C-alpha cells in the first residue's frame, strides 16, 4: 500500500515560490500521494510553534520552507528535528552560495521579490493589455502587442496569452474562425510582427471542443466537433502560417508553460535579429 504524506509548506511571504518548487518536485514522482497544507507570512517563533504543534507525533509529515531570516530558519529546522519531522529549506543554501560568490551579505528581507519596481508595472500593463485583447478583440491596437497568437478554436491561445502576460509580454490572440478577419496589416507587414501559429491534433481538439460544447448549449455540437471539419481547419491554418513564414507550435502534448517558453525563445530571436 502506498504511503500518504502530509506536506507542510511554510513561507515568510506569499508562498508562491514555494508552491511552484513543490509542484516541480511532486511532478518527478509517479506514485506520490499527499495532502498539502500551506502556511504563509510566518515570521515569528510563536507562529512556527503553532504550526508544528499540529503535527507532533504524526507520521509521514514533511516540511518544506522558504524563510529568509536566518535565525528563524534555524529555529524552524531545530524544532522540526525535535519533533522528528523531516524539514527542508529550499532557498537558504542557494542564498548563502550566492552571498559567497557575490561577496556581499543577503538582505534577508521577506517578500523582497515583490517590490513595486519597473518590471512589476510592466507585468501589470501586459496583463491589462492581454485581457482586453483576448479572442480577437481590439485588433486595431495590434502595433502595441509584443506577441500575436493565431490558431483555430481550443488551441490554448487564451491561457498561453495570460501566462505570457504574467511574464511581461503584451499578447494579442486571434481565433481563426469564419467571421474573424485577420488584420490586413499583419498580411502586409507579416515580417514586422512576432506572429506565432498554434496548431493541435484534430482528434484531440474534437475532444476538448466536445467538453466545451457541453457547457455552452448555444454551440452547434456536430459542426464544432466534427473531426474531418477540424482537420480542414487545422490544415488551412498551417497553410496560412507557412505562406507568411510565421513559426508554428503544435500544442497537443505541451503544457501552457512549455508552449510559452518556446514562444518567448522565438520572440527573443526575432528581437535580436
Secondary structure as UniProt FT lines:
FT   STRAND          4..11
FT   HELIX           16..26
FT   TURN            27..28
FT   STRAND          33..39
FT   HELIX           45..53
FT   TURN            54..57
FT   TURN            59..60
FT   STRAND          61..66
FT   HELIX           70..82
FT   TURN            83..84
FT   STRAND          86..89
FT   HELIX           92..102
FT   TURN            110..111
FT   HELIX           112..114
FT   HELIX           118..132
FT   HELIX           134..136
FT   TURN            137..138
FT   HELIX           139..144
FT   STRAND          147..151
FT   TURN            153..154
FT   HELIX           157..166
FT   TURN            167..168
FT   STRAND          171..175
FT   TURN            178..179
FT   HELIX           184..188
FT   TURN            189..192
FT   STRAND          195..199
FT   HELIX           202..215
FT   TURN            217..218
FT   HELIX           221..225
FT   HELIX           227..244
FT   STRAND          247..250
FT   TURN            252..253
FT   HELIX           256..271
//
